[in-house]
Amino acid sequence: MTIDPIWSPHAFHLVRHLLAALLSISPLGNAEAATASGPAGVWLTQSGDARIKVSRCGNALCGRVVWLKEPIDKKTGKAQLDDHNADPALRARKIVGISLFIDMQAAGANQWSGRIYNADDGKTYASTVTLLPSGSLNVRGCMGTLCAGEDWTR
């Protein structure tokens, strides 16, 4: 006895692709959907050397190092340390796990303002973080009127 399938293999294949296409479409469009989801998530720095987990912490935005491309210091053979920190008491802490955003408060639609810690030079800078319509996170640091920034991707 054979049972006729309700769906032919061809019909099933078409429905599966149609469902996949529908699930990938957002009513807001891809760029707007990325912005609507907010800044929370894991971001790859523009140079690709670190991943930063961004999350809400109370009214502020937090950013913590969760991955390094080169987690081991070539000179010591041990975990990368915050050895450039201006505070000698903090120089022995591991880079993975440190918080980069300091008092990053909402400053407008999809924008936060505060300070950012740069482990490369051990200094803290005035900073803005902006979730762009493209879905990238623009992170800028300023020293006086001189500013530099980069775009992070999810």
mmCIF file of the C-alpha atoms, coordinates in Angstrom:
data_MODEL
# 
_entry.id   MODEL 
# 
loop_
_atom_site.group_PDB 
_atom_site.id 
_atom_site.type_symbol 
_atom_site.label_atom_id 
_atom_site.label_alt_id 
_atom_site.label_comp_id 
_atom_site.label_asym_id 
_atom_site.label_entity_id 
_atom_site.label_seq_id 
_atom_site.pdbx_PDB_ins_code 
_atom_site.Cartn_x 
_atom_site.Cartn_y 
_atom_site.Cartn_z 
_atom_site.occupancy 
_atom_site.B_iso_or_equiv 
_atom_site.pdbx_formal_charge 
_atom_site.auth_seq_id 
_atom_site.auth_comp_id 
_atom_site.auth_asym_id 
_atom_site.auth_atom_id 
_atom_site.pdbx_PDB_model_num 
ATOM 1   C CA . MET A 1 1   ? 0.000  0.000  0.000  1.00 0.00 ? 1   MET A CA 1 
ATOM 2   C CA . THR A 1 2   ? 1.392  3.431  -0.901 1.00 0.00 ? 2   THR A CA 1 
ATOM 3   C CA . ILE A 1 3   ? 0.376  6.700  0.669  1.00 0.00 ? 3   ILE A CA 1 
ATOM 4   C CA . ASP A 1 4   ? 0.215  9.737  -1.563 1.00 0.00 ? 4   ASP A CA 1 
ATOM 5   C CA . PRO A 1 5   ? 2.034  12.634 0.087  1.00 0.00 ? 5   PRO A CA 1 
ATOM 6   C CA . ILE A 1 6   ? 0.068  15.788 0.713  1.00 0.00 ? 6   ILE A CA 1 
ATOM 7   C CA . TRP A 1 7   ? 2.995  17.814 -0.612 1.00 0.00 ? 7   TRP A CA 1 
ATOM 8   C CA . SER A 1 8   ? 4.984  16.788 -3.609 1.00 0.00 ? 8   SER A CA 1 
ATOM 9   C CA . PRO A 1 9   ? 8.763  17.116 -3.135 1.00 0.00 ? 9   PRO A CA 1 
ATOM 10  C CA . HIS A 1 10  ? 8.748  20.069 -5.530 1.00 0.00 ? 10  HIS A CA 1 
ATOM 11  C CA . ALA A 1 11  ? 5.940  21.860 -3.655 1.00 0.00 ? 11  ALA A CA 1 
ATOM 12  C CA . PHE A 1 12  ? 7.648  21.205 -0.316 1.00 0.00 ? 12  PHE A CA 1 
ATOM 13  C CA . HIS A 1 13  ? 10.918 22.654 -1.683 1.00 0.00 ? 13  HIS A CA 1 
ATOM 14  C CA . LEU A 1 14  ? 9.140  25.822 -2.879 1.00 0.00 ? 14  LEU A CA 1 
ATOM 15  C CA . VAL A 1 15  ? 7.291  26.313 0.421  1.00 0.00 ? 15  VAL A CA 1 
ATOM 16  C CA . ARG A 1 16  ? 10.506 25.823 2.415  1.00 0.00 ? 16  ARG A CA 1 
ATOM 17  C CA . HIS A 1 17  ? 12.283 28.523 0.379  1.00 0.00 ? 17  HIS A CA 1 
ATOM 18  C CA . LEU A 1 18  ? 9.308  30.856 0.613  1.00 0.00 ? 18  LEU A CA 1 
ATOM 19  C CA . LEU A 1 19  ? 9.223  30.491 4.406  1.00 0.00 ? 19  LEU A CA 1 
ATOM 20  C CA . ALA A 1 20  ? 12.969 31.113 4.644  1.00 0.00 ? 20  ALA A CA 1 
ATOM 21  C CA . ALA A 1 21  ? 12.597 34.261 2.555  1.00 0.00 ? 21  ALA A CA 1 
ATOM 22  C CA . LEU A 1 22  ? 9.681  35.510 4.633  1.00 0.00 ? 22  LEU A CA 1 
ATOM 23  C CA . LEU A 1 23  ? 11.538 34.929 7.893  1.00 0.00 ? 23  LEU A CA 1 
ATOM 24  C CA . SER A 1 24  ? 14.507 36.964 6.649  1.00 0.00 ? 24  SER A CA 1 
ATOM 25  C CA . ILE A 1 25  ? 12.362 40.007 5.826  1.00 0.00 ? 25  ILE A CA 1 
ATOM 26  C CA . SER A 1 26  ? 11.721 42.556 8.546  1.00 0.00 ? 26  SER A CA 1 
ATOM 27  C CA . PRO A 1 27  ? 8.833  44.994 8.300  1.00 0.00 ? 27  PRO A CA 1 
ATOM 28  C CA . LEU A 1 28  ? 11.391 47.733 9.042  1.00 0.00 ? 28  LEU A CA 1 
ATOM 29  C CA . GLY A 1 29  ? 13.918 46.675 6.428  1.00 0.00 ? 29  GLY A CA 1 
ATOM 30  C CA . ASN A 1 30  ? 17.326 45.217 7.257  1.00 0.00 ? 30  ASN A CA 1 
ATOM 31  C CA . ALA A 1 31  ? 19.158 48.431 8.249  1.00 0.00 ? 31  ALA A CA 1 
ATOM 32  C CA . GLU A 1 32  ? 16.275 49.748 10.320 1.00 0.00 ? 32  GLU A CA 1 
ATOM 33  C CA . ALA A 1 33  ? 15.791 46.361 11.977 1.00 0.00 ? 33  ALA A CA 1 
ATOM 34  C CA . ALA A 1 34  ? 19.450 46.317 13.031 1.00 0.00 ? 34  ALA A CA 1 
ATOM 35  C CA . THR A 1 35  ? 19.083 49.775 14.570 1.00 0.00 ? 35  THR A CA 1 
ATOM 36  C CA . ALA A 1 36  ? 15.795 48.862 16.247 1.00 0.00 ? 36  ALA A CA 1 
ATOM 37  C CA . SER A 1 37  ? 17.449 45.894 17.952 1.00 0.00 ? 37  SER A CA 1 
ATOM 38  C CA . GLY A 1 38  ? 19.672 48.337 19.831 1.00 0.00 ? 38  GLY A CA 1 
ATOM 39  C CA . PRO A 1 39  ? 23.362 48.262 20.610 1.00 0.00 ? 39  PRO A CA 1 
ATOM 40  C CA . ALA A 1 40  ? 23.300 45.132 22.770 1.00 0.00 ? 40  ALA A CA 1 
ATOM 41  C CA . GLY A 1 41  ? 25.391 42.297 21.392 1.00 0.00 ? 41  GLY A CA 1 
ATOM 42  C CA . VAL A 1 42  ? 28.954 41.282 20.637 1.00 0.00 ? 42  VAL A CA 1 
ATOM 43  C CA . TRP A 1 43  ? 30.836 43.644 18.331 1.00 0.00 ? 43  TRP A CA 1 
ATOM 44  C CA . LEU A 1 44  ? 34.049 43.096 16.376 1.00 0.00 ? 44  LEU A CA 1 
ATOM 45  C CA . THR A 1 45  ? 36.350 46.106 16.379 1.00 0.00 ? 45  THR A CA 1 
ATOM 46  C CA . GLN A 1 46  ? 37.210 47.631 13.007 1.00 0.00 ? 46  GLN A CA 1 
ATOM 47  C CA . SER A 1 47  ? 40.717 46.149 13.075 1.00 0.00 ? 47  SER A CA 1 
ATOM 48  C CA . GLY A 1 48  ? 39.328 42.721 13.994 1.00 0.00 ? 48  GLY A CA 1 
ATOM 49  C CA . ASP A 1 49  ? 41.586 42.371 17.022 1.00 0.00 ? 49  ASP A CA 1 
ATOM 50  C CA . ALA A 1 50  ? 38.908 42.320 19.747 1.00 0.00 ? 50  ALA A CA 1 
ATOM 51  C CA . ARG A 1 51  ? 35.264 41.540 20.405 1.00 0.00 ? 51  ARG A CA 1 
ATOM 52  C CA . ILE A 1 52  ? 33.351 43.766 22.799 1.00 0.00 ? 52  ILE A CA 1 
ATOM 53  C CA . LYS A 1 53  ? 30.114 42.715 24.494 1.00 0.00 ? 53  LYS A CA 1 
ATOM 54  C CA . VAL A 1 54  ? 27.828 45.733 24.691 1.00 0.00 ? 54  VAL A CA 1 
ATOM 55  C CA . SER A 1 55  ? 24.890 45.636 27.088 1.00 0.00 ? 55  SER A CA 1 
ATOM 56  C CA . ARG A 1 56  ? 22.684 47.882 29.127 1.00 0.00 ? 56  ARG A CA 1 
ATOM 57  C CA . CYS A 1 57  ? 23.720 48.377 32.729 1.00 0.00 ? 57  CYS A CA 1 
ATOM 58  C CA . GLY A 1 58  ? 21.075 50.436 34.441 1.00 0.00 ? 58  GLY A CA 1 
ATOM 59  C CA . ASN A 1 59  ? 20.675 53.665 32.478 1.00 0.00 ? 59  ASN A CA 1 
ATOM 60  C CA . ALA A 1 60  ? 24.146 53.368 30.991 1.00 0.00 ? 60  ALA A CA 1 
ATOM 61  C CA . LEU A 1 61  ? 25.709 51.373 28.181 1.00 0.00 ? 61  LEU A CA 1 
ATOM 62  C CA . CYS A 1 62  ? 28.464 48.940 29.128 1.00 0.00 ? 62  CYS A CA 1 
ATOM 63  C CA . GLY A 1 63  ? 31.159 47.508 26.881 1.00 0.00 ? 63  GLY A CA 1 
ATOM 64  C CA . ARG A 1 64  ? 33.405 44.672 28.061 1.00 0.00 ? 64  ARG A CA 1 
ATOM 65  C CA . VAL A 1 65  ? 36.247 42.914 26.201 1.00 0.00 ? 65  VAL A CA 1 
ATOM 66  C CA . VAL A 1 66  ? 35.222 39.276 25.689 1.00 0.00 ? 66  VAL A CA 1 
ATOM 67  C CA . TRP A 1 67  ? 37.755 38.113 23.077 1.00 0.00 ? 67  TRP A CA 1 
ATOM 68  C CA . LEU A 1 68  ? 41.173 39.052 21.730 1.00 0.00 ? 68  LEU A CA 1 
ATOM 69  C CA . LYS A 1 69  ? 42.648 37.900 18.436 1.00 0.00 ? 69  LYS A CA 1 
ATOM 70  C CA . GLU A 1 70  ? 45.981 37.574 20.243 1.00 0.00 ? 70  GLU A CA 1 
ATOM 71  C CA . PRO A 1 71  ? 45.096 36.765 23.869 1.00 0.00 ? 71  PRO A CA 1 
ATOM 72  C CA . ILE A 1 72  ? 48.671 35.753 24.729 1.00 0.00 ? 72  ILE A CA 1 
ATOM 73  C CA . ASP A 1 73  ? 51.430 38.325 25.179 1.00 0.00 ? 73  ASP A CA 1 
ATOM 74  C CA . LYS A 1 74  ? 54.315 37.284 22.925 1.00 0.00 ? 74  LYS A CA 1 
ATOM 75  C CA . LYS A 1 75  ? 56.893 38.622 25.405 1.00 0.00 ? 75  LYS A CA 1 
ATOM 76  C CA . THR A 1 76  ? 55.608 36.789 28.468 1.00 0.00 ? 76  THR A CA 1 
ATOM 77  C CA . GLY A 1 77  ? 53.714 33.832 27.023 1.00 0.00 ? 77  GLY A CA 1 
ATOM 78  C CA . LYS A 1 78  ? 50.838 34.713 29.388 1.00 0.00 ? 78  LYS A CA 1 
ATOM 79  C CA . ALA A 1 79  ? 47.475 36.427 29.014 1.00 0.00 ? 79  ALA A CA 1 
ATOM 80  C CA . GLN A 1 80  ? 47.535 40.010 27.713 1.00 0.00 ? 80  GLN A CA 1 
ATOM 81  C CA . LEU A 1 81  ? 47.547 42.380 30.670 1.00 0.00 ? 81  LEU A CA 1 
ATOM 82  C CA . ASP A 1 82  ? 46.455 45.990 31.071 1.00 0.00 ? 82  ASP A CA 1 
ATOM 83  C CA . ASP A 1 83  ? 50.136 46.925 31.443 1.00 0.00 ? 83  ASP A CA 1 
ATOM 84  C CA . HIS A 1 84  ? 49.762 50.450 30.006 1.00 0.00 ? 84  HIS A CA 1 
ATOM 85  C CA . ASN A 1 85  ? 47.202 51.508 32.624 1.00 0.00 ? 85  ASN A CA 1 
ATOM 86  C CA . ALA A 1 86  ? 48.051 54.813 34.325 1.00 0.00 ? 86  ALA A CA 1 
ATOM 87  C CA . ASP A 1 87  ? 47.089 53.203 37.648 1.00 0.00 ? 87  ASP A CA 1 
ATOM 88  C CA . PRO A 1 88  ? 49.886 50.770 38.647 1.00 0.00 ? 88  PRO A CA 1 
ATOM 89  C CA . ALA A 1 89  ? 47.402 48.778 40.745 1.00 0.00 ? 89  ALA A CA 1 
ATOM 90  C CA . LEU A 1 90  ? 45.444 47.881 37.578 1.00 0.00 ? 90  LEU A CA 1 
ATOM 91  C CA . ARG A 1 91  ? 48.356 46.828 35.387 1.00 0.00 ? 91  ARG A CA 1 
ATOM 92  C CA . ALA A 1 92  ? 48.142 43.176 36.403 1.00 0.00 ? 92  ALA A CA 1 
ATOM 93  C CA . ARG A 1 93  ? 44.505 42.696 35.299 1.00 0.00 ? 93  ARG A CA 1 
ATOM 94  C CA . LYS A 1 94  ? 43.785 40.720 32.149 1.00 0.00 ? 94  LYS A CA 1 
ATOM 95  C CA . ILE A 1 95  ? 42.536 42.637 29.108 1.00 0.00 ? 95  ILE A CA 1 
ATOM 96  C CA . VAL A 1 96  ? 39.791 40.074 28.505 1.00 0.00 ? 96  VAL A CA 1 
ATOM 97  C CA . GLY A 1 97  ? 37.083 41.058 30.937 1.00 0.00 ? 97  GLY A CA 1 
ATOM 98  C CA . ILE A 1 98  ? 37.875 44.747 31.401 1.00 0.00 ? 98  ILE A CA 1 
ATOM 99  C CA . SER A 1 99  ? 35.176 47.353 30.882 1.00 0.00 ? 99  SER A CA 1 
ATOM 100 C CA . LEU A 1 100 ? 35.895 49.938 28.203 1.00 0.00 ? 100 LEU A CA 1 
ATOM 101 C CA . PHE A 1 101 ? 32.810 52.168 28.493 1.00 0.00 ? 101 PHE A CA 1 
ATOM 102 C CA . ILE A 1 102 ? 32.658 54.511 31.483 1.00 0.00 ? 102 ILE A CA 1 
ATOM 103 C CA . ASP A 1 103 ? 29.393 56.255 32.397 1.00 0.00 ? 103 ASP A CA 1 
ATOM 104 C CA . MET A 1 104 ? 28.103 55.936 28.802 1.00 0.00 ? 104 MET A CA 1 
ATOM 105 C CA . GLN A 1 105 ? 24.696 57.652 29.056 1.00 0.00 ? 105 GLN A CA 1 
ATOM 106 C CA . ALA A 1 106 ? 21.980 58.168 26.434 1.00 0.00 ? 106 ALA A CA 1 
ATOM 107 C CA . ALA A 1 107 ? 22.622 61.385 24.495 1.00 0.00 ? 107 ALA A CA 1 
ATOM 108 C CA . GLY A 1 108 ? 19.977 61.131 21.789 1.00 0.00 ? 108 GLY A CA 1 
ATOM 109 C CA . ALA A 1 109 ? 18.386 58.607 19.474 1.00 0.00 ? 109 ALA A CA 1 
ATOM 110 C CA . ASN A 1 110 ? 20.790 55.653 19.160 1.00 0.00 ? 110 ASN A CA 1 
ATOM 111 C CA . GLN A 1 111 ? 23.624 57.681 20.686 1.00 0.00 ? 111 GLN A CA 1 
ATOM 112 C CA . TRP A 1 112 ? 25.466 57.497 24.011 1.00 0.00 ? 112 TRP A CA 1 
ATOM 113 C CA . SER A 1 113 ? 28.091 59.767 25.484 1.00 0.00 ? 113 SER A CA 1 
ATOM 114 C CA . GLY A 1 114 ? 30.627 59.206 28.223 1.00 0.00 ? 114 GLY A CA 1 
ATOM 115 C CA . ARG A 1 115 ? 34.224 58.054 28.369 1.00 0.00 ? 115 ARG A CA 1 
ATOM 116 C CA . ILE A 1 116 ? 36.112 55.150 26.868 1.00 0.00 ? 116 ILE A CA 1 
ATOM 117 C CA . TYR A 1 117 ? 39.201 53.370 28.135 1.00 0.00 ? 117 TYR A CA 1 
ATOM 118 C CA . ASN A 1 118 ? 41.896 52.577 25.548 1.00 0.00 ? 118 ASN A CA 1 
ATOM 119 C CA . ALA A 1 119 ? 43.976 49.633 26.750 1.00 0.00 ? 119 ALA A CA 1 
ATOM 120 C CA . ASP A 1 120 ? 46.529 50.283 23.967 1.00 0.00 ? 120 ASP A CA 1 
ATOM 121 C CA . ASP A 1 121 ? 47.771 53.421 25.724 1.00 0.00 ? 121 ASP A CA 1 
ATOM 122 C CA . GLY A 1 122 ? 46.157 53.113 29.167 1.00 0.00 ? 122 GLY A CA 1 
ATOM 123 C CA . LYS A 1 123 ? 44.255 56.376 28.795 1.00 0.00 ? 123 LYS A CA 1 
ATOM 124 C CA . THR A 1 124 ? 40.612 57.373 29.047 1.00 0.00 ? 124 THR A CA 1 
ATOM 125 C CA . TYR A 1 125 ? 38.973 59.641 26.462 1.00 0.00 ? 125 TYR A CA 1 
ATOM 126 C CA . ALA A 1 126 ? 35.692 61.522 26.028 1.00 0.00 ? 126 ALA A CA 1 
ATOM 127 C CA . SER A 1 127 ? 33.590 59.300 23.807 1.00 0.00 ? 127 SER A CA 1 
ATOM 128 C CA . THR A 1 128 ? 30.412 58.895 21.826 1.00 0.00 ? 128 THR A CA 1 
ATOM 129 C CA . VAL A 1 129 ? 28.873 55.645 20.674 1.00 0.00 ? 129 VAL A CA 1 
ATOM 130 C CA . THR A 1 130 ? 26.330 55.767 17.849 1.00 0.00 ? 130 THR A CA 1 
ATOM 131 C CA . LEU A 1 131 ? 24.284 52.931 16.408 1.00 0.00 ? 131 LEU A CA 1 
ATOM 132 C CA . LEU A 1 132 ? 24.243 53.706 12.686 1.00 0.00 ? 132 LEU A CA 1 
ATOM 133 C CA . PRO A 1 133 ? 21.347 52.946 10.317 1.00 0.00 ? 133 PRO A CA 1 
ATOM 134 C CA . SER A 1 134 ? 23.667 50.476 8.560  1.00 0.00 ? 134 SER A CA 1 
ATOM 135 C CA . GLY A 1 135 ? 23.725 48.421 11.759 1.00 0.00 ? 135 GLY A CA 1 
ATOM 136 C CA . SER A 1 136 ? 27.348 49.285 12.596 1.00 0.00 ? 136 SER A CA 1 
ATOM 137 C CA . LEU A 1 137 ? 28.364 50.803 15.912 1.00 0.00 ? 137 LEU A CA 1 
ATOM 138 C CA . ASN A 1 138 ? 30.450 53.962 15.514 1.00 0.00 ? 138 ASN A CA 1 
ATOM 139 C CA . VAL A 1 139 ? 32.780 54.439 18.487 1.00 0.00 ? 139 VAL A CA 1 
ATOM 140 C CA . ARG A 1 140 ? 34.611 57.775 18.766 1.00 0.00 ? 140 ARG A CA 1 
ATOM 141 C CA . GLY A 1 141 ? 37.137 58.969 21.279 1.00 0.00 ? 141 GLY A CA 1 
ATOM 142 C CA . CYS A 1 142 ? 38.269 62.569 21.662 1.00 0.00 ? 142 CYS A CA 1 
ATOM 143 C CA . MET A 1 143 ? 41.144 64.352 23.330 1.00 0.00 ? 143 MET A CA 1 
ATOM 144 C CA . GLY A 1 144 ? 40.186 68.008 23.262 1.00 0.00 ? 144 GLY A CA 1 
ATOM 145 C CA . THR A 1 145 ? 39.104 68.809 19.707 1.00 0.00 ? 145 THR A CA 1 
ATOM 146 C CA . LEU A 1 146 ? 41.055 65.917 18.162 1.00 0.00 ? 146 LEU A CA 1 
ATOM 147 C CA . CYS A 1 147 ? 38.759 62.932 17.616 1.00 0.00 ? 147 CYS A CA 1 
ATOM 148 C CA . ALA A 1 148 ? 39.140 59.511 16.030 1.00 0.00 ? 148 ALA A CA 1 
ATOM 149 C CA . GLY A 1 149 ? 36.685 56.708 15.602 1.00 0.00 ? 149 GLY A CA 1 
ATOM 150 C CA . GLU A 1 150 ? 35.927 53.403 14.045 1.00 0.00 ? 150 GLU A CA 1 
ATOM 151 C CA . ASP A 1 151 ? 32.920 51.330 13.094 1.00 0.00 ? 151 ASP A CA 1 
ATOM 152 C CA . TRP A 1 152 ? 32.322 48.007 14.844 1.00 0.00 ? 152 TRP A CA 1 
ATOM 153 C CA . THR A 1 153 ? 30.290 45.188 13.293 1.00 0.00 ? 153 THR A CA 1 
ATOM 154 C CA . ARG A 1 154 ? 28.207 42.445 14.891 1.00 0.00 ? 154 ARG A CA 1 
# 
